[in-house]
Amino acid sequence: MPYLFALALTLLVEVPVYVAALTVSAHVRPARAGAAALMVNCVTHPPLWWFLAHVPAADYWGYFAAAEAAVCGVEALLLRRVLRLKGPVPYAASVTANAASVIAGLLLI
């Protein structure tokens, strides 16, 4: 899957999930939630893509799982900081958004 397609798919799937989760659960304005979702993905997606491109094929799925877990943590921490959130909402939103985009990607490959 070409990088720009993967990034577009990620944004298409994750941004609406983040917006819904953050507006309903944390009462963040939709525009602010969307901007934060775009930002966290622009920070994490390029290094994730680069890293996974260098993983040996035999070990791919283990590294993939670990890398996705790290992305969830980084995105949640960035959301906490940027949106000044407390509690589990940024973590739940991150896991949900990233799970949705992983499922979408797996369905397309």
Stockholm file with secondary structure:
# STOCKHOLM 1.0

chainA/1-109         MPYLFALALTLLVEVPVYVAALTVSAHVRPARAGAAALMVNCVTHPPLWWFLAHVPAADYWGYFAAAEAAVCGVEALLLRRVLRLKGPVPYAASVTANAASVIAGLLLI
#=GR chainA/1-109 SS CCHHHHHHHHHHHHHHHHHHHHHHHHCCCHHHHHHHHHHHHHHHHHHHHHHHHTSCGGGHHHHHHHHHHHHHHHHHHHHHHHHTCCSSHHHHHHHHHHHHHHHHHHHHC
#=GC SS_cons         CCHHHHHHHHHHHHHHHHHHHHHHHHCCCHHHHHHHHHHHHHHHHHHHHHHHHTSCGGGHHHHHHHHHHHHHHHHHHHHHHHHTCCSSHHHHHHHHHHHHHHHHHHHHC
//
